[in-house]
Amino acid sequence: RKRVVFFSLDRDNPVRQRHRAAGGTCYYSADGYLVESTPQTLHRLVREAAIPCTFGGAARFQLANALAAMAAGRAVGISTRFADGTKR
């Protein structure tokens, strides 16, 4: 079974918003964090500045790469510990 997820550096990306509204999982950048979002949940995954290759969050293309990697990993079932300390 395939699991489609979308990611974007823009939290207001219309494709991402439609996917989430239809019940999908999305990943995006918001308020200095990389975020995982479903219609029912919103979890901060990691502070952007905490990812070394992003140079404190300044290298936006590296944030996009990190979002892609997180989305792919989560889509195949890799668990994570969210920024608030909870694990799923």
C-alpha positions in Angstrom: 0.0 0.0 0.0 1.4 3.4 -1.0 1.1 6.4 1.4 1.2 9.7 -0.4 2.6 12.7 1.6 3.4 16.2 0.6 6.0 18.7 1.8 6.6 22.3 1.2 8.7 25.1 2.7 5.5 27.2 2.5 2.9 26.4 5.1 0.2 28.0 2.9 1.0 25.9 -0.2 -2.4 25.1 -1.7 -1.5 21.6 -2.8 -0.4 20.8 0.7 -3.5 22.3 2.2 -5.8 20.4 -0.1 -4.0 17.1 0.7 -4.3 17.7 4.4 -8.0 18.7 4.2 -8.6 15.4 2.3 -7.1 13.4 5.2 -3.4 13.3 4.2 -0.2 13.9 6.1 1.9 16.9 5.2 5.3 18.3 6.2 6.2 22.0 6.1 8.2 24.8 7.6 6.6 27.0 10.2 7.8 29.4 13.0 11.4 28.0 12.9 10.3 24.3 13.0 9.8 21.5 10.5 6.3 20.3 11.1 4.2 17.1 10.5 0.5 17.8 10.1 -2.7 15.8 9.6 -6.3 17.0 9.8 -6.2 15.9 13.5 -2.7 16.6 14.6 0.2 19.1 14.3 3.6 18.1 15.6 6.8 20.1 15.6 9.5 17.7 14.5 12.7 19.6 14.9 13.9 23.2 15.2 15.3 24.3 11.8 18.4 25.8 13.3 19.2 22.4 14.9 19.9 20.8 11.6 23.6 21.5 11.0 23.6 21.5 7.2 21.0 24.3 7.2 23.5 26.8 8.7 21.1 27.8 11.5 18.1 27.6 9.1 19.5 30.0 6.5 20.1 27.3 3.8 16.4 26.9 2.8 17.2 24.3 0.1 18.7 22.1 2.9 15.5 22.6 4.9 13.6 21.3 1.8 15.9 18.3 1.7 15.3 17.6 5.4 11.5 17.8 4.8 11.7 15.4 1.9 13.8 12.9 4.0 11.5 13.2 7.0 8.4 12.8 4.8 9.8 9.7 3.0 10.9 8.1 6.3 7.6 8.7 8.0 5.7 7.4 4.9 7.5 4.1 5.2 6.9 3.8 8.9 10.0 5.2 10.6 9.0 6.5 14.1 10.1 9.8 15.5 10.4 11.7 18.7 8.7 15.0 18.3 10.2 18.3 19.5 7.8 18.2 22.5 9.3 14.9 23.6 6.4 12.6 22.6 7.2 9.6 20.4 5.2 8.0 17.6 
